[in-house]
Structures are given as C-alpha cells and as structure tokens.
Amino acid sequence: MRNTMRFGRAVIIGGSMAGLLGARVLSDFFEEVIVLERDPETGGPEARKGVPQGRHAHGLLDAGLQVLDTLFPGLVREMYAEGGERMDMGRDAAWYTSGSWKPRYHSGIELILCTRTWLEWKVRGRVSALRQVKLRSGCSVEGLLLDEAGTRVTGVKVRSAEGEELLAADLVVDAAGRGSRAANWLEALGYGRPEEEKIGLQLAYTSRFFEPPAQYRGDWKMMAVFPRAPEEQRGGFIARVEGGRWLVTLHGYFGDHPPTTDEGFLEFARQLPKPDIYEAIREARPLTEAVMHKIPSSRLLHFERMERFPESFVVLGDAVCALNPVYGQGMTVCSLSAKLLGDTVGRQAEVSPGSLKGLARDFQNKLARLLSIPWRMGTTMDLKYPQAEGQRYPGLGLLHWGFGTLIDFTSVNTLACRQFYEVMHMRRGMEAFLRPDLLAAFAAYGLKSFFVPFPQRANVHTAPRAPA
Ligand SMILES: Cc1cc2nc3c(=O)[nH]c(=O)nc-3n(C[C@H](O)[C@H](O)[C@H](O)COP(=O)(O)OP(=O)(O)OC[C@H]3O[C@@H](n4cnc5c(N)ncnc54)[C@H](O)[C@@H]3O)c2cc1C
C-alpha cells in the first residue's frame, strides 16, 4: 500500500501504544501523520507521567506480537536479541489460576517478556523513523475543531510551551488512554455522551524489580498465581525481563492492596493462594522501591451506539476500552485495533478514493465487535466477585458455572488448555472449543463436577514441571 497515499494529514492524540501503532498504520495512507503527546520526551525507555502503568509488569500476547512483527518487520527478533525473553505459554509459564496449576507442554503460543517502557521505546524508535510521521512531545490536545455544518472534525486545539495552536487534520484519532476526554468533547459539541459500561474493581498493582537469587533454579520464565473468585482476591506474577531482572507485580482487589514497604510486600506475596512467588523472591535482592498503581474500574465506551457521531474522528485503545489489566490483553487489543484501523482506512481508500466519509462510524462499529470478546470474557469473570460493581444480567450465574468449570477443565486436559490459550491470546474466538472430542470430554467433566468437590477435580497442589 505504500506510495499510494490518498489522504492528507492525520493527527493522533496520545503517543503511547495505541497512538504509535495507529501512526504506523496510517502512515501507509496519509501524506503526514502528527502524533501529539502531552508528556515531554524521555530520551530513553523510562516511566512517564502519562503512562503510570508503565512501571508494572506487561505481557504482550501472541496475537499482539504477530501484529507487531507484521507492522515492524524484524522488531521482535531484534528485541529477543537485545534481552527480551521469548516465552512459550505452555512450556515457560508456571501458572496457577482459579485454584489449579495449568499443564506444562510446548504450545507454540508465544509471548515477549520485557518492560512496558522498553517495548514502547522500541516501537517509538521504529515509528519515528517513518518519513510521514512526526512525533511532537509536550503537546496537550485541549479540544476538537468542527466544520461549520457541525458534522465533521477538522482538527484539534493544541497547547504547548509555545502557546495555543489550531492544527487542521483530515482525520483525528483519539488514543489518549483512560484519561481521554473524547466523551466530554463530543458532549460539549452537542453530540451527547457515549453509553458507558463500568465494572468497579478497586484493584491495585504494586511492583518491584529484583535480582534473582544466584542459587534459585526455576524452570519458568513467568510465574503467575491468580486468585479463585470469589473466595480469593490476591494475585501476583514474576516476569523475567531484559537485563536478567525479575519484575514482580502483586495485585489485590476491593481495597486489599499490596503494600509498598519491604515487609508488607513480602508478606502479601506469602499470603497469595500459593507461596511459590514468595519462595522465589524472599532471598532475592530488591533493585528498586516498590510502586503502586490503582485501577478503580474497567470501562467500555460505546461510541458505536451514539445516535450522531462526527465524520473524520475515531477513538482507539484504552480511550474506548480499558480492560482489567490482570488478563494482560490491553496492548494486544491496541495492536489488533490499530490493524483494524489500517484495514478500514485501506478499504475506504479503495472504495472512495480521497474521501473519509463514513469511515468513523464504520471503524467504531467494527472496533466494537473486536472489543466485545475480551470485554465480555473479562467482565464475566470479574462479576463473580459480589463486591464488583457492575450490571448483572439474567443467566450470569450459569455463565459463571460454565466458565469456571471450563477453566478448571483446562488444568486437567491439555487439549482444552491449548484451545484456552488460543482464545486468551486472541488468536481465535470461543469457537476454538467447538470440537466434538473436547465437547464430549468437557460434558463428562462438567457432570462429574456436580458430584466431586473442586480440589479433587484439578491438579491443585504442586506445579507441574516444564517439559524437557
Ligand atoms: C497496572 C496495569 C497493568 C497492565 N498490564 C498489561 C499487560 O500485562 N498486558 C497488556 O497488554 N496490557 C496491560 N495493561 C494495559 C495497557 O497498559 C493499556 O492497554 C495500554 O497502555 C493502552 O495504550 P493506549 O495508548 O491506549 O493508552 P495509554 O498507554 O494510557 O497512553 C495514553 C497516552 O496519551 C497521552 N495523552 C493523554 N491525554 C492527552 C492529551 N489530551 N493530549 C496529548 N496526549 C495525551 C498520555 O500522556 C499517554 O502517553 C495494563 C494496564 C495497567 C493499568
């Protein structure tokens, strides 16, 4: 598609994962793509104010990794070569979730383990090298500009050290994350507000880097211990990241937050549903202070349901859907959404060259379909907690039983686990489970679950070893 530019200038609000990936796909179709980022330039892979979650463990799932590899040929290989950990989800993850350990086997489902700051920095490096893209730091977007008829966004109001500026654009993309003001701006312009779905979680992450103890011999690259809802609400994970460090992140729901003190952090780890993380880190040397980040809720905005929506304006990334981070899907969803934006603009360019009419609505509709699976999966699990604030609907109890039994089943049946990882890593939809052999085994397991209590049904006690 390169060299077949059909549109003029795109402006992107926010220079984090969604904004950078958005810039990459739009560079195929726009003469000029300007990314406006409020934070000043960091000069390296450092945490910054606008992305406070950058200090905490982030995994990029298989589908996200594939998008990255396609958009930036050679980048993933380069990151492995420079210290990012290549991880096979089945072989290299010691994962205890919802009351049982998952089997260990070679799955072919890949993840990169590295810090979020480094990943973003590497992506930023590639995007800044694109001829069409201009990255401008220290620029805060304060509002949208509308045409005289009030139907099309024509640019943005920008504030920077140089003062205020009105920047014209043929397409404006809001990728400003959870703090996006798109809903407020649309309301102020007379479009009304999008419907909002929200699940109150009162979740907090506390993270700290450690140097692994010299004598520690783990057969994993990532260890995760997640709670079984609704009885347990604490979890944590250790990820091996670049520089041979461990990034240890603990989390707790509903105000049960992991402390940032030395003793408090360790004690919280000791009280997780399994002590394995505590046992790994108790002799490890902390390299940094522990830092906390609070996530009050997960949230989905239905821009696609708005009666009126302006032309030439799209919303992407956490600005639309901020998922519960525990499921590790946010950046993968950003990647898939950016790819979808590129595909949608590409089709538009073919069908109506030079015109973006209808693109905004078309994209938000398609995006809503993409988001519905991760959103429904995550929120269904979260609503198992009675403390979770959110709309409950008829049949939810049955869904909880079905999902819960399926998760247990994936601990004792490797084929089920394989399909579960395919879905979790967003390589496939729930149809991955629709295999006669799997359905029969699941039905038998589900039937048994009425008579045999949970601990006897799954490999609860000791972590399986990694395959040779
Ligand atoms: C604690 C935590 C852990 C997570 N763990 C994972 C994980 O393991 N795996 C995973 O895939 N995802 C994870 N996520 C989710 C992931 O961080 C997000 O999905 C992802 O960062 C969203 O990217 P984004 O670009 O949409 O928004 P953000 O990363 O939030 O970036 C928004 C950007 O917009 C800028 N901005 C905001 N307003 C303006 C403005 N008015 N003008 C100009 N710039 C503006 C900000 O400065 C920022 O740079 C986690 C999230 C949290 C909170």
PDBQT file of the ligand as one rigid body, heavy atoms in Angstrom, charges set to zero:
ROOT
HETATM    1  C1  LIG A 501      -1.318  -1.755  36.004  1.00  0.00    +0.000 C 
HETATM    2  C2  LIG A 501      -1.568  -2.132  34.580  1.00  0.00    +0.000 A 
HETATM    3  C3  LIG A 501      -1.002  -3.286  34.062  1.00  0.00    +0.000 A 
HETATM    4  C4  LIG A 501      -1.232  -3.642  32.738  1.00  0.00    +0.000 A 
HETATM    5  N1  LIG A 501      -0.715  -4.806  32.256  1.00  0.00    +0.000 NA
HETATM    6  C5  LIG A 501      -0.898  -5.122  30.956  1.00  0.00    +0.000 A 
HETATM    7  C6  LIG A 501      -0.337  -6.312  30.392  1.00  0.00    +0.000 A 
HETATM    8  O1  LIG A 501       0.261  -7.120  31.072  1.00  0.00    +0.000 OA
HETATM    9  N2  LIG A 501      -0.525  -6.532  29.067  1.00  0.00    +0.000 N 
HETATM   10  C7  LIG A 501      -1.223  -5.676  28.289  1.00  0.00    +0.000 A 
HETATM   11  O2  LIG A 501      -1.342  -5.924  27.091  1.00  0.00    +0.000 OA
HETATM   12  N3  LIG A 501      -1.789  -4.565  28.778  1.00  0.00    +0.000 NA
HETATM   13  C8  LIG A 501      -1.648  -4.265  30.084  1.00  0.00    +0.000 A 
HETATM   14  N4  LIG A 501      -2.202  -3.129  30.584  1.00  0.00    +0.000 N 
HETATM   15  C9  LIG A 501      -2.990  -2.270  29.688  1.00  0.00    +0.000 C 
HETATM   16  C10 LIG A 501      -2.115  -1.362  28.850  1.00  0.00    +0.000 C 
HETATM   17  O3  LIG A 501      -1.257  -0.614  29.688  1.00  0.00    +0.000 OA
HETATM   18  C11 LIG A 501      -3.014  -0.455  28.042  1.00  0.00    +0.000 C 
HETATM   19  O4  LIG A 501      -3.985  -1.208  27.371  1.00  0.00    +0.000 OA
HETATM   20  C12 LIG A 501      -2.251   0.343  27.019  1.00  0.00    +0.000 C 
HETATM   21  O5  LIG A 501      -1.242   1.119  27.605  1.00  0.00    +0.000 OA
HETATM   22  C13 LIG A 501      -3.204   1.286  26.311  1.00  0.00    +0.000 C 
HETATM   23  O6  LIG A 501      -2.473   2.096  25.454  1.00  0.00    +0.000 OA
HETATM   24  P1  LIG A 501      -3.085   3.470  24.988  1.00  0.00    +0.000 P 
HETATM   25  O7  LIG A 501      -2.100   4.029  24.036  1.00  0.00    +0.000 OA
HETATM   26  O8  LIG A 501      -4.485   3.285  24.547  1.00  0.00    +0.000 OA
HETATM   27  O9  LIG A 501      -3.165   4.376  26.306  1.00  0.00    +0.000 OA
HETATM   28  P2  LIG A 501      -2.039   4.803  27.331  1.00  0.00    +0.000 P 
HETATM   29  O10 LIG A 501      -0.933   3.852  27.353  1.00  0.00    +0.000 OA
HETATM   30  O11 LIG A 501      -2.733   5.098  28.609  1.00  0.00    +0.000 OA
HETATM   31  O12 LIG A 501      -1.472   6.173  26.736  1.00  0.00    +0.000 OA
HETATM   32  C14 LIG A 501      -2.226   7.338  26.564  1.00  0.00    +0.000 C 
HETATM   33  C15 LIG A 501      -1.265   8.419  26.101  1.00  0.00    +0.000 C 
HETATM   34  O13 LIG A 501      -1.990   9.594  25.768  1.00  0.00    +0.000 OA
HETATM   35  C16 LIG A 501      -1.347  10.729  26.325  1.00  0.00    +0.000 C 
HETATM   36  N5  LIG A 501      -2.380  11.770  26.493  1.00  0.00    +0.000 N 
HETATM   37  C17 LIG A 501      -3.462  11.717  27.310  1.00  0.00    +0.000 A 
HETATM   38  N6  LIG A 501      -4.214  12.800  27.149  1.00  0.00    +0.000 NA
HETATM   39  C18 LIG A 501      -3.601  13.552  26.203  1.00  0.00    +0.000 A 
HETATM   40  C19 LIG A 501      -3.927  14.817  25.605  1.00  0.00    +0.000 A 
HETATM   41  N7  LIG A 501      -5.034  15.491  25.923  1.00  0.00    +0.000 N 
HETATM   42  N8  LIG A 501      -3.074  15.321  24.678  1.00  0.00    +0.000 NA
HETATM   43  C20 LIG A 501      -1.938  14.633  24.324  1.00  0.00    +0.000 A 
HETATM   44  N9  LIG A 501      -1.604  13.442  24.858  1.00  0.00    +0.000 NA
HETATM   45  C21 LIG A 501      -2.436  12.919  25.784  1.00  0.00    +0.000 A 
HETATM   46  C22 LIG A 501      -0.746  10.213  27.625  1.00  0.00    +0.000 C 
HETATM   47  O14 LIG A 501       0.296  11.032  28.095  1.00  0.00    +0.000 OA
HETATM   48  C23 LIG A 501      -0.263   8.831  27.178  1.00  0.00    +0.000 C 
HETATM   49  O15 LIG A 501       1.005   8.872  26.607  1.00  0.00    +0.000 OA
HETATM   50  C24 LIG A 501      -2.025  -2.792  31.921  1.00  0.00    +0.000 A 
HETATM   51  C25 LIG A 501      -2.609  -1.636  32.448  1.00  0.00    +0.000 A 
HETATM   52  C26 LIG A 501      -2.406  -1.320  33.770  1.00  0.00    +0.000 A 
HETATM   53  C27 LIG A 501      -3.090  -0.091  34.333  1.00  0.00    +0.000 C 
ENDROOT
TORSDOF 0
